[in-house]
């Protein structure tokens, strides 16, 4: 699908660890000693900075239909 638009970042409410936002730990569980892979982008509510997050796979993600 070359004409598909990129997904908008997920808006996160509340406090989030800076380590998770910097992609140094799993965004879902905080693991740092597991293999991590890209999991998308988030924006903290009230900010415009887009963070690239990672996951260890601890939480299954719903695929876009």
N, C-alpha and C positions, 0 to 999 in steps of 0.2 A: 504494500500500500504506500506508494511514494507520495500521495497527496494527503495522507493522514496528518492531522494537526497533533502536535505534542500534547501530552496530558498536562494539565495545570498542576502545580504543586499542591499538596495537601496542606490545609491550614491547621496548625496545632494550637490548641488552647492550653493555657497554664504553663507551668515551669517545666523545662526540659534540660537535662544535663548537657553542658557544653561539649562534653566528650562524645556524646551520642550525635550531636549536631555536626561535629567536626569529622564524623565518620571513623572515629577511633574505637568505637564500641557498637555492638548491635543496638539499633534504635529501639527494638522491642524489649529485649531482656537485659541489655547492658553487658553481655559477654565480650571479653577482650581476648580470650584464649582459644577461640574457635575460628575456623576460616570464615571470612566475611565477604559478602558480595553486594554489589550495588542494589539498592532497594527503591530508588526514586528520589523525589525532592519534596521538601516541606518548607513552609513559611510559618514562623511563629506569629500568632495573632498580634496585630499592632505594629508589625515590622514589615519591611519590604525585601529583606535579604533572603535569598533562596539558598537553602542548605541541601547538599547532596548526602543522603543517608545510606547506611549499609545495614545488612541483616545477616545473621548466622543461619537463618532458615527455621528458627524456633516457632514461628507463627506462619501458618499457610496464608498466602495472599490470594485474593479473589481476582481471577483474570478478567480483564475487560472484555465485554461481549461485542 
